[in-house]
Amino acid sequence: MPKDIERILLNVLSSVTALPPPGLLTCLPVGGGSINHTYQVLTNFNNRWFCKFNDSRHFPDLFAKENSGLALLRDQQLIRVPATVACSQIDDTQVLVLEWIDQAPRTTLFGGFDPAFYDAYNHHYPFPSNHRQQWEIANLYPLLIHLNLFGSRPSSELLRHTPPGSYPSPALGYLRNILHTIQQF
C-alpha cells in the first residue's frame, strides 16, 4: 500500500475506532473495482475491513453516494449488507471503509471461476441448499453499481442499442433473473 494511502487510512480509522499502532496494521490488496484501489485491512485486534480509495477530482462524492445506497439496502433487511465503518475524504482522496464479509458469492460475478473451484469449495465448506438463490441476491448490489456507472440510458433503450454479448445486455438479463429470484422468497 502506498504510504500516502496508509496515512489517510490511519487518519480516517483513528477517528472512528481505536486502532493499534501503525506498525500493526496490515493492508492486503484485493479485487474490488477498476476505478478504485481496494484493500483488506487487518489489525491485531481481529478487526477486518474492506477499504476503497479513489480520487475525488475524477469521481466526486462517489463513496458518499455508494454509502447512501448501502444504507438504503441495509434498511430493507432483505440481504446481508456490510456495515459502514467510515466514509470520508482527505485532501483529494475519498475513502470508504466497510465491514469485511467472507463469502463465495462474489466469485460468480462477471464470468466466475471454473466449476472445479466451486466443487472443491463445496467439498470443504458445504453450500446451503439455496446457495444459488443467495448468490443471485448477493450479486445484486455490485451489478447495480456497474449498471449505474456504465449504463446511463433507461433499461429498454439500453437493450435496444446494446449489441448482443456486450456488457450491459448480459448485466440487465442477470438483473432480471435476480429480481425474479427475490420475488420467489
Backbone bond lengths (Angstrom), bond angles and torsions (degrees), N, CA, C in turn:
res aa  C-N    CA-C-N  psi(-1)  N-CA   C-N-CA  omega(-1)  CA-C   N-CA-C  phi
1 M - - - 1.443 - - 1.521 108.30 -
2 P 1.328 116.71 131.50 1.470 118.88 176.89 1.527 110.67 -58.92
3 K 1.326 115.68 144.92 1.470 121.40 -176.41 1.530 112.59 -59.24
4 D 1.347 117.47 -38.89 1.459 118.47 -179.37 1.526 111.75 -65.50
5 I 1.322 117.07 -36.06 1.471 120.22 177.34 1.524 109.88 -70.51
6 E 1.335 117.32 -39.31 1.463 120.17 177.00 1.529 110.43 -61.04
7 R 1.336 116.54 -42.17 1.466 120.88 178.85 1.530 110.76 -61.91
8 I 1.324 116.36 -44.44 1.464 120.62 179.45 1.521 110.79 -63.80
9 L 1.334 116.27 -43.87 1.463 120.28 179.67 1.526 111.17 -61.25
10 L 1.312 116.83 -46.35 1.470 120.04 178.90 1.523 111.25 -60.83
11 N 1.319 116.64 -40.21 1.453 121.11 178.83 1.536 110.78 -62.84
12 V 1.328 116.47 -47.00 1.468 121.01 -179.36 1.523 110.85 -64.71
13 L 1.328 116.94 -48.04 1.464 119.93 -176.24 1.529 112.47 -69.54
14 S 1.304 117.10 -33.29 1.467 118.70 -179.72 1.525 111.42 -66.38
15 S 1.317 117.04 -22.79 1.459 119.78 179.20 1.524 113.01 -80.68
16 V 1.340 117.54 -15.22 1.469 119.71 -177.00 1.519 114.36 -119.51
17 T 1.322 117.53 -13.10 1.462 119.54 -177.06 1.526 109.91 -154.08
18 A 1.314 116.95 159.23 1.466 120.80 176.51 1.527 107.96 -78.77
19 L 1.297 116.50 113.70 1.461 121.59 -178.50 1.515 111.22 -100.24
20 P 1.325 116.39 150.72 1.458 118.88 171.47 1.527 109.36 -72.44
21 P 1.321 117.42 168.95 1.469 118.90 175.69 1.524 110.61 -54.74
22 P 1.333 118.03 151.39 1.462 121.74 -174.68 1.520 114.76 -51.73
23 G 1.329 118.86 -33.54 1.454 120.30 -179.23 1.515 113.72 -66.36
24 L 1.325 117.63 -14.81 1.459 121.29 -179.00 1.528 112.30 -98.00
25 L 1.298 116.80 4.28 1.455 121.69 179.18 1.526 108.78 -94.02
26 T 1.336 116.84 125.89 1.458 121.36 179.11 1.518 108.69 -115.62
27 C 1.320 116.74 130.28 1.459 122.25 179.47 1.518 108.89 -121.70
28 L 1.327 115.47 120.76 1.454 121.49 -179.78 1.521 109.45 -111.26
29 P 1.332 118.38 125.30 1.462 119.24 178.16 1.528 110.08 -62.51
30 V 1.326 115.92 138.98 1.471 121.47 176.65 1.517 108.12 -136.90
31 G 1.330 116.11 162.34 1.452 120.88 173.91 1.515 109.08 -71.39
32 G 1.306 117.41 155.35 1.442 118.04 178.91 1.507 113.42 170.47
33 G 1.290 116.95 12.58 1.454 118.26 177.17 1.503 112.08 144.78
34 S 1.314 114.98 149.97 1.459 119.89 -178.49 1.519 112.64 -86.23
35 I 1.335 117.97 -14.95 1.454 119.81 -177.72 1.522 112.39 -108.16
36 N 1.325 117.26 1.83 1.464 121.67 -177.20 1.517 111.17 -124.53
37 H 1.325 115.56 156.94 1.459 121.93 166.06 1.519 104.52 -96.36
38 T 1.343 116.95 128.21 1.463 119.80 -173.94 1.527 110.27 -128.45
39 Y 1.340 114.69 142.20 1.458 121.12 -176.27 1.522 110.56 -143.46
40 Q 1.316 114.78 150.35 1.460 120.39 164.64 1.521 105.59 -95.80
41 V 1.328 116.59 126.45 1.462 122.13 -179.15 1.521 108.13 -106.11
42 L 1.339 115.50 129.70 1.462 122.10 -179.74 1.520 109.47 -122.79
43 T 1.333 116.34 144.23 1.463 120.37 174.30 1.520 108.69 -126.33
44 N 1.326 115.69 168.12 1.462 118.77 178.43 1.529 112.06 -75.25
45 F 1.337 117.63 -1.93 1.465 122.02 175.66 1.525 111.09 -98.58
46 N 1.327 116.64 17.73 1.465 123.97 179.67 1.522 113.65 63.85
47 N 1.307 117.74 23.95 1.464 120.52 171.23 1.519 107.76 -81.77
48 R 1.337 115.85 135.72 1.468 120.97 174.74 1.513 107.81 -134.54
49 W 1.330 114.71 130.17 1.452 120.45 -179.63 1.522 110.44 -133.89
50 F 1.320 114.36 155.90 1.456 122.43 171.81 1.524 106.09 -102.85
51 C 1.344 117.19 119.73 1.467 121.81 -174.89 1.524 109.88 -117.58
52 K 1.325 114.56 133.15 1.457 121.78 178.71 1.520 108.69 -121.00
53 F 1.324 115.96 139.59 1.467 122.65 178.39 1.516 108.37 -131.86
54 N 1.328 116.65 144.60 1.455 120.05 166.98 1.521 109.83 -158.90
55 D 1.309 115.18 175.37 1.458 122.65 -175.99 1.523 109.05 -86.92
56 S 1.315 117.02 117.01 1.463 121.26 -177.27 1.533 112.39 -67.83
57 R 1.326 118.02 -18.46 1.463 120.03 177.68 1.523 110.95 -70.15
58 H 1.351 116.41 -30.40 1.461 120.63 -179.57 1.523 111.89 -89.60
59 F 1.333 117.22 -32.05 1.464 122.46 -175.76 1.530 109.94 -133.86
60 P 1.335 117.99 67.45 1.460 120.00 -175.59 1.529 112.37 -58.63
61 D 1.322 114.81 132.12 1.471 123.15 175.30 1.526 114.25 61.80
62 L 1.327 118.46 16.99 1.464 120.36 -178.42 1.528 111.27 -58.98
63 F 1.332 117.38 -48.56 1.463 119.30 -176.37 1.526 112.22 -72.49
64 A 1.315 117.74 -31.23 1.465 119.75 175.43 1.532 109.32 -63.44
65 K 1.333 116.48 -41.06 1.469 120.48 177.74 1.523 110.84 -68.45
66 E 1.322 116.48 -41.76 1.468 119.60 177.69 1.529 110.15 -61.98
67 N 1.318 116.43 -42.27 1.453 120.84 179.23 1.534 110.90 -61.50
68 S 1.326 116.93 -40.54 1.472 120.72 176.47 1.523 110.90 -63.39
69 G 1.323 116.60 -41.64 1.464 120.42 177.46 1.518 112.25 -63.24
70 L 1.323 116.05 -41.73 1.469 119.81 176.48 1.521 111.24 -61.34
71 A 1.329 116.61 -40.72 1.468 120.65 179.36 1.528 110.59 -62.78
72 L 1.329 117.17 -41.62 1.466 120.37 177.80 1.525 111.35 -62.63
73 L 1.331 116.41 -44.61 1.469 119.71 177.53 1.526 111.25 -63.46
74 R 1.322 115.72 -42.51 1.468 120.98 -179.55 1.527 110.50 -61.33
75 D 1.320 117.12 -41.14 1.466 121.79 -178.82 1.529 112.63 -63.51
76 Q 1.331 117.31 -26.78 1.465 120.28 -179.89 1.526 112.41 -74.24
77 Q 1.318 117.00 -21.96 1.465 123.36 178.51 1.531 112.98 54.68
78 L 1.332 116.40 36.59 1.453 121.28 177.64 1.522 112.79 -96.80
79 I 1.331 115.07 -34.93 1.457 120.83 -179.16 1.520 108.63 -134.39
80 R 1.311 116.67 161.80 1.463 122.88 177.89 1.514 108.30 -74.38
81 V 1.317 117.03 120.24 1.461 122.98 -179.35 1.526 107.20 -121.00
82 P 1.337 118.37 131.03 1.464 119.53 -178.65 1.525 112.39 -63.07
83 A 1.323 114.98 142.57 1.465 120.74 176.97 1.526 109.14 -72.40
84 T 1.314 116.39 145.51 1.455 121.65 175.86 1.523 108.77 -85.77
85 V 1.328 116.08 125.82 1.460 122.25 176.54 1.527 109.00 -89.56
86 A 1.325 116.55 -42.97 1.465 121.08 179.74 1.523 109.61 -158.73
87 C 1.306 115.00 147.16 1.460 122.27 173.15 1.519 105.06 -141.31
88 S 1.332 116.19 113.48 1.454 118.99 -170.12 1.521 110.80 -151.78
89 Q 1.319 114.63 169.69 1.452 121.40 173.47 1.516 108.25 -135.61
90 I 1.332 115.77 131.69 1.462 121.81 175.42 1.526 106.59 -127.52
91 D 1.301 114.86 121.46 1.464 121.31 -174.05 1.525 108.02 56.87
92 D 1.339 117.95 -124.07 1.461 121.16 -179.27 1.530 112.14 -101.31
93 T 1.327 117.67 16.70 1.460 121.44 -177.85 1.526 110.51 -112.36
94 Q 1.337 114.76 125.08 1.465 121.05 173.47 1.519 108.42 -91.72
95 V 1.328 115.97 146.35 1.461 121.35 -179.62 1.524 108.34 -135.22
96 L 1.323 115.78 131.90 1.463 121.81 171.32 1.518 106.94 -126.42
97 V 1.324 116.11 121.80 1.461 121.75 -179.78 1.519 107.24 -116.13
98 L 1.327 114.98 122.15 1.459 121.37 -178.40 1.519 110.53 -120.73
99 E 1.299 114.86 157.59 1.457 121.15 171.84 1.530 107.90 -57.90
100 W 1.328 116.74 138.75 1.460 121.22 176.89 1.520 108.27 -81.64
101 I 1.329 117.19 132.53 1.463 121.42 177.78 1.519 107.62 -122.64
102 D 1.331 116.50 120.51 1.464 121.11 175.21 1.519 108.87 -81.88
103 Q 1.319 115.92 119.51 1.460 119.94 178.56 1.516 109.67 -156.70
104 A 1.327 114.42 156.40 1.456 120.72 173.16 1.524 113.04 -88.56
105 P 1.358 122.58 -23.50 1.473 120.42 -171.95 1.509 115.74 -51.92
106 R 1.344 119.19 -35.69 1.459 120.41 -177.18 1.524 112.17 -62.01
107 T 1.315 117.65 -19.34 1.457 119.87 179.83 1.520 111.95 -69.57
108 T 1.327 118.24 -13.55 1.461 120.65 -178.11 1.522 112.79 -90.65
109 L 1.315 117.87 -6.20 1.461 120.64 -179.32 1.519 111.97 -74.00
110 F 1.313 115.95 142.81 1.463 124.06 170.73 1.525 113.02 52.16
111 G 1.307 115.82 50.50 1.453 120.49 175.41 1.503 114.57 107.69
112 G 1.316 118.75 -33.27 1.457 121.41 177.34 1.516 113.17 67.57
113 F 1.334 114.81 -160.68 1.460 122.42 -178.70 1.518 110.22 -114.93
114 D 1.300 114.76 173.25 1.452 122.26 175.03 1.531 109.83 -60.85
115 P 1.329 119.13 145.45 1.472 121.19 179.22 1.536 113.71 -55.24
116 A 1.335 117.85 -27.20 1.472 120.56 179.09 1.537 110.72 -61.68
117 F 1.332 117.38 -32.93 1.461 121.06 177.64 1.528 110.07 -61.06
118 Y 1.332 115.91 -49.13 1.463 120.20 -177.21 1.531 111.20 -67.47
119 D 1.326 116.66 -36.25 1.469 119.98 177.09 1.526 110.81 -62.59
120 A 1.329 116.67 -44.57 1.468 120.59 179.72 1.525 110.70 -66.42
121 Y 1.309 116.75 -41.44 1.471 120.58 178.76 1.524 109.57 -61.96
122 N 1.326 116.28 -47.83 1.462 121.52 -178.67 1.525 111.32 -62.61
123 H 1.301 117.54 -31.96 1.464 121.57 178.36 1.534 110.64 -64.07
124 H 1.319 117.02 -42.26 1.468 121.63 -177.46 1.528 113.53 -88.30
125 Y 1.323 116.40 -34.11 1.463 122.36 -179.64 1.530 107.66 -132.91
126 P 1.325 117.75 86.37 1.469 120.41 -173.49 1.530 113.06 -55.20
127 F 1.335 114.47 135.38 1.458 121.35 178.02 1.525 109.95 -74.39
128 P 1.323 118.11 148.43 1.471 120.02 172.75 1.527 109.64 -68.31
129 S 1.312 116.98 162.22 1.466 120.64 -175.83 1.528 112.70 -61.59
130 N 1.313 117.79 -29.09 1.472 120.71 -179.53 1.532 112.05 -101.83
131 H 1.321 117.60 28.99 1.464 120.16 -175.06 1.519 113.71 -59.54
132 R 1.303 118.29 -35.67 1.471 119.00 -179.23 1.530 111.02 -63.88
133 Q 1.327 117.05 -41.97 1.463 120.32 177.08 1.526 110.89 -65.55
134 Q 1.336 117.35 -40.29 1.463 120.59 178.19 1.527 110.59 -62.51
135 W 1.323 116.76 -40.39 1.462 120.30 179.28 1.526 110.59 -64.21
136 E 1.327 116.16 -43.41 1.463 119.79 179.52 1.525 110.45 -57.07
137 I 1.320 116.39 -47.02 1.462 120.77 -177.74 1.529 110.57 -68.57
138 A 1.328 117.49 -40.12 1.464 120.76 -179.69 1.532 112.11 -64.89
139 N 1.307 117.39 -25.54 1.463 121.16 179.80 1.526 112.90 -83.75
140 L 1.321 117.15 -8.62 1.457 120.59 -176.44 1.525 112.73 -58.83
141 Y 1.316 118.06 -51.73 1.465 120.54 -174.66 1.537 112.29 -61.48
142 P 1.354 119.40 -50.30 1.472 117.52 178.81 1.527 112.99 -59.62
143 L 1.323 116.91 -35.86 1.462 118.67 178.70 1.525 112.03 -69.01
144 L 1.318 117.29 -38.15 1.462 119.52 176.52 1.529 111.07 -63.58
145 I 1.331 116.39 -38.44 1.469 120.26 177.10 1.527 109.67 -61.26
146 H 1.333 117.26 -47.49 1.465 120.38 -179.85 1.518 111.29 -63.09
147 L 1.323 116.63 -42.26 1.459 119.17 178.73 1.523 110.42 -63.08
148 N 1.320 116.88 -40.43 1.457 120.85 178.72 1.529 111.38 -64.73
149 L 1.311 117.50 -41.25 1.463 120.99 -177.71 1.524 113.35 -75.21
150 F 1.343 116.80 -37.94 1.458 119.30 -169.96 1.517 114.56 -113.21
151 G 1.305 118.63 -4.57 1.457 121.44 178.87 1.511 109.54 -133.86
152 S 1.325 117.67 107.67 1.454 119.92 -174.02 1.526 113.10 -103.82
153 R 1.340 117.78 -10.63 1.462 119.37 -179.65 1.523 110.21 -84.18
154 P 1.341 117.91 158.72 1.463 119.78 175.29 1.524 110.48 -59.36
155 S 1.318 117.02 153.39 1.466 122.83 -173.10 1.524 113.63 -52.23
156 S 1.341 118.47 -49.97 1.460 120.07 -176.29 1.520 111.08 -63.46
157 E 1.332 117.11 -41.14 1.456 121.18 177.76 1.526 110.39 -67.05
158 L 1.328 116.82 -39.03 1.459 121.15 179.18 1.521 110.52 -60.46
159 L 1.336 116.95 -43.94 1.460 120.14 179.85 1.527 111.88 -65.55
160 R 1.338 117.55 -38.52 1.465 120.82 -179.54 1.522 112.05 -64.94
161 H 1.336 117.76 -34.46 1.462 121.25 -173.18 1.525 113.97 -104.49
162 T 1.318 117.49 5.85 1.456 120.44 -178.55 1.524 109.21 -104.50
163 P 1.333 117.22 122.54 1.460 119.24 178.95 1.522 111.11 -61.60
164 P 1.346 117.75 142.16 1.463 119.71 177.53 1.522 110.46 -56.44
165 G 1.319 116.30 140.22 1.459 121.59 178.29 1.514 114.13 89.29
166 S 1.345 118.17 -9.92 1.460 118.76 177.13 1.514 109.09 -85.47
167 Y 1.318 117.15 170.08 1.473 121.49 -170.05 1.524 115.30 -54.03
168 P 1.362 120.59 -56.89 1.462 118.23 -170.87 1.519 114.75 -61.84
169 S 1.336 119.00 -37.04 1.452 120.49 -177.44 1.531 112.24 -60.75
170 P 1.349 120.42 -51.37 1.463 119.51 176.81 1.524 112.46 -63.77
171 A 1.327 117.42 -34.85 1.461 119.82 -178.80 1.524 110.63 -64.69
172 L 1.328 117.03 -41.50 1.458 119.35 179.56 1.525 111.23 -67.89
173 G 1.326 117.24 -38.08 1.464 119.86 174.98 1.513 111.34 -61.73
174 Y 1.310 115.35 -40.91 1.465 120.67 178.53 1.523 110.56 -64.35
175 L 1.336 116.54 -41.00 1.465 120.38 177.71 1.524 110.94 -62.93
176 R 1.319 117.54 -39.06 1.470 119.69 176.59 1.533 110.66 -61.46
177 N 1.339 116.95 -41.92 1.471 120.40 178.08 1.519 111.32 -62.37
178 I 1.330 116.76 -40.66 1.460 120.54 179.33 1.528 110.58 -63.76
179 L 1.327 116.44 -44.99 1.468 119.49 178.94 1.520 111.10 -61.67
180 H 1.326 116.87 -38.14 1.459 120.45 175.91 1.530 110.73 -62.88
181 T 1.336 117.16 -42.59 1.460 121.91 178.07 1.524 111.41 -61.31
182 I 1.336 116.43 -43.70 1.464 121.02 179.58 1.525 110.70 -62.16
183 Q 1.320 116.57 -40.16 1.477 120.46 -179.80 1.528 111.71 -64.03
184 Q 1.332 117.45 -24.73 1.458 120.70 -179.35 1.527 112.72 -79.00
185 F 1.341 118.05 -17.32 1.464 121.10 -178.88 1.498 111.50 -73.48
